[in-house]
Amino acid sequence: MLTVGQGITSAKSAADGYRKLLGLFIGDEVGTEPLERPSAAMPSQLGSMRPELRLFDARLSSLNAAQRLTDTNLMPKVGVFAQAYYGYPGLNYFESMRTRDLSFNLLAGVKVSWNIDALYTRDNGRRRTALVASRTEADRDIFLFNTGLQTASQLENIDGLRKVMDEDARIIELRANVRRAAESQLENGVIDATALLTKISDENLARLSASLHEIQLIREIYNLKYTLNR
């Protein structure tokens, strides 16, 4: 009884510690309120929704924009300009030499410019952008591969736990039958109380094992949800 009392005290202390940790995680005191067991529902889809994938896509989009900018710099630039003023002298100097009257003047035209320096840097820029894009795509593929491996492992763990849990109910039923038979044997004086306590303990351990497997299943399902970001 003393040993069992020590175990109960240790379990209560551990439960209090976990409640305090849970309170720190959620930013609220849990206290002694009863806690609901999380749902064991599987994700609706197994495709990865991790934010890292959006980061890879954003990097590739940025590189494509940089590549388009490099190509744009090679194109000649055409601009239209216009300038107007009212005063003296005007743009027609011959007319201004004959008369000093103020006149309205307008100057308009088309300007074409071409930065030929981009021709010398284009190939290096394209190769550099292609190299970074290739490395980004490789990092994305590695991330998806590792995520796929982790997902496959977690699915296998979930499947294994479910198979184990299918046997838990049968084990508990058999332990209960043995315990009931032992109770009858005790009443008839075939066994003593110590033997009956052993059978009761075996049944309780089977029930505890089933509860542990259920908690492990929930944990694996939530680990899978975290891996997939679902």
Buried (B, 14 or more C-beta within 10 A) or exposed (E): EEEEEEEEEEEEEEEEEEBEEEEEEEEEEBEEEEEEEEEBEEBEEBEBEBEBBEBBEEBBEBBEEBBEEBEEBEEEEEEEEEEEEEEEBBEEEEEBEEEEEEBEBEEEEEEEEEEEEBEEEBEEBBEBBEEBBEEBBEBBEEBBEEBEEBBEBBBEBBEEBEEBBEEBEEBBEEBBEBBEEBBEBBEEEEBEEEEBEBBBEBBEEBBEBBEEBBBBBBBBBBBBBEBBBB
